[in-house]
Amino acid sequence: YAISLLTFLYAIGFVENWIVAFTVDGPSRRGIPGACLENLVLVGLFGLQHSLMARPDFKRLWRRFLPAAIERSTYVLASSVSLMLLFLLWNPIPIEVWNLGVNPLGFAFEMLPFVGWALALAGTFQLDHLEFFGIKQVLCHVRGDELPPARFQTPFLYRWVRHPIQLGFLLAFWCTPRMTLGHLLFAGLMTGYILFALRLEERDLSQQHGQYRAYQVRVP
């Protein structure tokens, strides 16, 4: 959990070009073709790990070797490590695509990413923050309690949008007063992955919860 929290904070610094050593708009280390290719591979590796380990078939296989109580926290740890690897090896392309300058619109695009980060974090609390990060599973195991079965629920944010966590990330990735080619590539690749991953997730949710299809029709 500590590593995932630090990864989340580092992600803010990475995307917003604040404080941390490696940022999306750092100094260039490769030519444009090589940087694009390497960045595509990095996002692809993250996406492969993040989606593959989330699939029910993989979970069933994984539980043959790993106690069920730490399956979720192991997934969170692996996702954090693969994301940090992406941050470490990312190849910036500091060619400016747009610059809104110092004006009300630029200020709005400076603030909106933080709305996105807050929305992504709030989305985890809307469901079950401790279960989302694998802590609840471990605590139940330590106490000898059975983990309550997953149930379908639609708290406040989920009544307005089906995936507030991912919406928050999209706001954080795209809303910037100064967009570089490297940042645009990062935002585009991560958006493509999010849209792909959500199709897989919604397929699994439809199989797990009978009322999910009606929820898809009702909520955008």
C-alpha positions as CSV (number, residue, x, y, z in Angstrom):
1,Y,0.0,0.0,0.0
2,A,2.9,2.4,0.8
3,I,4.5,1.7,-2.5
4,S,1.2,2.2,-4.4
5,L,0.7,5.5,-2.6
6,L,4.2,6.7,-3.4
7,T,3.7,5.6,-7.0
8,F,0.4,7.7,-7.2
9,L,2.2,10.7,-5.8
10,Y,5.2,10.2,-8.2
11,A,2.7,9.9,-11.1
12,I,1.4,13.4,-10.2
13,G,5.0,14.7,-10.2
14,F,5.7,12.9,-13.5
15,V,2.8,14.2,-15.4
16,E,2.8,17.7,-13.9
17,N,6.6,18.1,-14.2
18,W,7.0,18.7,-10.4
19,I,9.8,17.9,-8.0
20,V,10.5,14.3,-9.1
21,A,13.7,13.4,-11.1
22,F,11.9,11.8,-14.1
23,T,9.1,13.7,-15.7
24,V,7.1,13.4,-18.9
25,D,8.7,16.6,-20.3
26,G,12.3,16.0,-19.1
27,P,15.4,16.4,-21.3
28,S,15.4,14.5,-24.5
29,R,17.5,11.3,-24.6
30,R,16.5,9.8,-28.0
31,G,15.6,10.8,-31.4
32,I,11.9,11.1,-32.1
33,P,11.4,7.7,-33.9
34,G,13.4,5.8,-31.2
35,A,11.7,7.6,-28.4
36,C,8.2,6.9,-29.8
37,L,9.0,3.2,-30.2
38,E,10.5,2.8,-26.8
39,N,7.6,4.6,-25.1
40,L,5.1,2.5,-27.0
41,V,6.8,-0.6,-25.7
42,L,6.9,0.7,-22.1
43,V,3.1,1.5,-22.1
44,G,2.5,-1.8,-23.8
45,L,4.3,-3.7,-21.1
46,F,2.5,-1.9,-18.4
47,G,-0.8,-2.5,-20.1
48,L,0.0,-6.2,-20.5
49,Q,0.8,-6.7,-16.9
50,H,-2.1,-4.5,-15.6
51,S,-4.8,-6.2,-17.7
52,L,-3.5,-9.8,-17.8
53,M,-3.2,-10.1,-14.0
54,A,-6.8,-8.6,-13.6
55,R,-8.5,-11.3,-15.7
56,P,-10.5,-14.0,-13.8
57,D,-8.7,-16.9,-15.6
58,F,-5.3,-15.5,-14.6
59,K,-6.5,-15.0,-11.0
60,R,-7.6,-18.6,-10.8
61,L,-4.2,-19.8,-12.1
62,W,-2.4,-17.4,-9.8
63,R,-4.2,-18.7,-6.7
64,R,-2.7,-22.1,-7.2
65,F,0.7,-20.6,-6.1
66,L,-0.4,-17.6,-4.1
67,P,-2.7,-17.3,-1.1
68,A,-6.0,-15.7,-2.0
69,A,-5.6,-13.2,0.8
70,I,-2.6,-11.5,-0.9
71,E,-3.7,-11.9,-4.5
72,R,-5.0,-8.3,-4.7
73,S,-2.1,-6.7,-2.9
74,T,0.4,-8.6,-5.1
75,Y,-1.4,-7.3,-8.2
76,V,-1.3,-3.7,-6.8
77,L,2.5,-4.1,-6.1
78,A,3.2,-5.5,-9.5
79,S,1.2,-2.6,-11.1
80,S,3.1,-0.1,-9.1
81,V,6.5,-1.5,-10.0
82,S,5.6,-1.7,-13.7
83,L,4.3,1.9,-13.6
84,M,7.5,3.2,-11.9
85,L,9.5,1.4,-14.5
86,L,7.6,3.3,-17.2
87,F,8.4,6.6,-15.3
88,L,12.0,5.7,-15.0
89,L,12.6,4.8,-18.7
90,W,10.2,7.2,-20.4
91,N,11.8,9.1,-23.3
92,P,10.6,12.8,-23.3
93,I,10.0,14.5,-26.6
94,P,10.1,18.2,-25.6
95,I,8.6,19.6,-28.9
96,E,5.8,22.0,-28.0
97,V,2.4,21.2,-29.5
98,W,0.4,24.0,-27.8
99,N,1.0,26.6,-25.1
100,L,-1.9,28.5,-23.7
101,G,0.2,31.0,-22.0
102,V,-0.6,33.0,-18.9
103,N,-4.4,33.7,-19.1
104,P,-7.6,32.4,-17.6
105,L,-7.8,29.5,-20.0
106,G,-4.2,28.5,-19.2
107,F,-4.9,28.8,-15.5
108,A,-8.0,26.5,-15.8
109,F,-5.9,23.9,-17.7
110,E,-3.3,24.2,-14.9
111,M,-5.9,23.4,-12.2
112,L,-8.0,20.8,-14.0
113,P,-5.4,18.0,-13.7
114,F,-5.6,18.3,-9.9
115,V,-9.3,17.9,-10.1
116,G,-8.6,14.7,-12.1
117,W,-6.1,13.3,-9.5
118,A,-8.6,14.0,-6.7
119,L,-11.4,12.4,-8.7
120,A,-9.3,9.2,-9.3
121,L,-8.5,9.0,-5.6
122,A,-12.0,9.7,-4.5
123,G,-13.3,6.9,-6.8
124,T,-11.4,4.3,-4.7
125,F,-13.1,5.6,-1.5
126,Q,-16.5,5.5,-3.2
127,L,-16.2,1.7,-3.4
128,D,-13.9,0.3,-0.8
129,H,-10.5,1.9,-0.6
130,L,-9.0,-0.8,1.6
131,E,-10.3,-3.6,-0.5
132,F,-9.3,-1.8,-3.7
133,F,-5.6,-1.9,-2.6
134,G,-5.8,-5.4,-1.0
135,I,-5.6,-4.4,2.6
136,K,-9.1,-5.6,3.6
137,Q,-8.4,-9.1,2.3
138,V,-5.3,-9.4,4.4
139,L,-7.0,-8.0,7.6
140,C,-9.9,-10.5,7.2
141,H,-7.4,-13.3,6.8
142,V,-5.5,-12.2,9.9
143,R,-8.7,-12.0,11.9
144,G,-9.9,-15.3,10.6
145,D,-13.0,-13.6,9.0
146,E,-14.6,-14.5,5.7
147,L,-14.3,-11.7,3.1
148,P,-17.8,-10.6,2.2
149,P,-18.8,-11.6,-1.4
150,A,-18.5,-8.9,-4.1
151,R,-21.8,-7.1,-4.5
152,F,-22.9,-4.6,-7.1
153,Q,-23.2,-1.0,-5.8
154,T,-23.4,2.5,-7.3
155,P,-22.3,5.1,-4.8
156,F,-22.5,8.8,-5.6
157,L,-19.8,9.2,-8.3
158,Y,-20.8,6.0,-10.0
159,R,-24.3,7.2,-10.5
160,W,-23.0,9.9,-12.9
161,V,-20.2,8.0,-14.7
162,R,-19.3,4.3,-14.8
163,H,-15.6,4.8,-14.3
164,P,-14.7,7.9,-12.3
165,I,-11.2,6.7,-11.5
166,Q,-10.3,6.4,-15.2
167,L,-12.1,9.7,-15.9
168,G,-9.9,11.4,-13.3
169,F,-6.8,10.0,-15.0
170,L,-7.9,11.2,-18.4
171,L,-8.4,14.7,-17.0
172,A,-5.0,14.6,-15.4
173,F,-3.3,13.4,-18.6
174,W,-4.9,15.7,-21.1
175,C,-5.5,19.0,-19.3
176,T,-2.2,20.9,-19.4
177,P,-1.5,24.5,-20.5
178,R,1.6,23.4,-22.2
179,M,1.4,20.2,-24.3
180,T,4.6,18.7,-25.7
181,L,4.9,15.9,-28.2
182,G,6.1,13.5,-25.5
183,H,3.2,14.4,-23.2
184,L,0.7,14.0,-26.1
185,L,2.2,10.6,-26.9
186,F,1.9,9.6,-23.2
187,A,-1.7,10.9,-23.0
188,G,-2.7,9.2,-26.2
189,L,-1.2,5.8,-25.4
190,M,-2.6,5.7,-21.9
191,T,-6.0,6.8,-23.2
192,G,-5.9,4.0,-25.7
193,Y,-5.0,1.5,-23.0
194,I,-7.7,2.7,-20.7
195,L,-10.4,2.3,-23.4
196,F,-9.1,-1.2,-24.2
197,A,-8.9,-2.2,-20.6
198,L,-12.4,-0.9,-19.8
199,R,-13.9,-3.1,-22.5
200,L,-12.3,-6.2,-20.8
201,E,-13.3,-5.0,-17.3
202,E,-16.9,-4.3,-18.3
203,R,-17.2,-7.8,-20.0
204,D,-16.0,-9.3,-16.7
205,L,-18.4,-7.2,-14.7
206,S,-21.3,-8.2,-16.9
207,Q,-20.6,-11.8,-16.3
208,Q,-20.2,-11.3,-12.5
209,H,-23.2,-9.0,-11.9
210,G,-26.4,-9.6,-13.8
211,Q,-27.6,-6.0,-13.4
212,Y,-24.5,-4.5,-14.9
213,R,-25.9,-4.4,-18.5
214,A,-28.8,-2.3,-17.3
215,Y,-26.3,0.0,-15.5
216,Q,-24.3,0.4,-18.7
217,V,-27.4,1.6,-20.5
218,R,-28.4,4.0,-17.7
219,V,-25.0,5.6,-16.9
220,P,-22.5,7.0,-19.4
